[in-house]
Amino acid sequence: MSTPTVREQFLVISALGANPMELTNVLCRASHENRCAVVTSRLTRHGECCALVLEISGNWDALARLESSLPSMAKKHAFTVNVVRSAALESRPQALPYVAYVSAAYRSDIVNELCQFFIDHHVELESLTCDTYQAPQTGGTMLNATFTVTLPAGTQISWLRDQFLDFADAMNLDALIEPWRPQNPM
């Protein structure tokens, strides 16, 4: 897809439903039919429910038509929907993308403690994936979390890495922080 023009605006749609394929199909079709484009999308399953987040671009009237059609569409297809107008993310050419991986025995405070660490160090959160599972050897509940973060310009990387690893040791977490790399390098 081409880079959005200045005239394009953005709509962020979050939807919850039971059928991920139908939910995705209905919202993507509605976007296309209203002359809008899906810029980004994320779908995850959470038990019997799925969550879909779409960033849609288009001109003002196309987004308004799509937005006004969503409540009746949600009722017809039995999903809940929330819509927010958004702007394009500002360019941060000097910021550095990093990924922090964490694995540990599950405790309910781990994610908020990690978020607080990043807040205290002025690190921005771009995405978070967090899953729990039963360890096959022990039956204990384990946590795997992946934080994609953006380090502000001027951050001394070795110092931040040392701070993060010391924090992880103090929390008894197996953790690693490394530069973000594209999943499919060209």
VENPE-V553367 format. One record per helix or strand of 3 or more residues. SS is the DSSP state (H for helix, E for strand). FROM is the first residue (numbers start at 0). TO is the last residue. If there is no record, write none. Layout:
SS/FROM/TO  SS/FROM/TO
This chain:
E/8/16  H/19/32  E/36/45  E/48/57  H/59/76  E/79/85  E/95/104  H/109/119  E/123/133  E/140/150  H/156/170  E/173/178
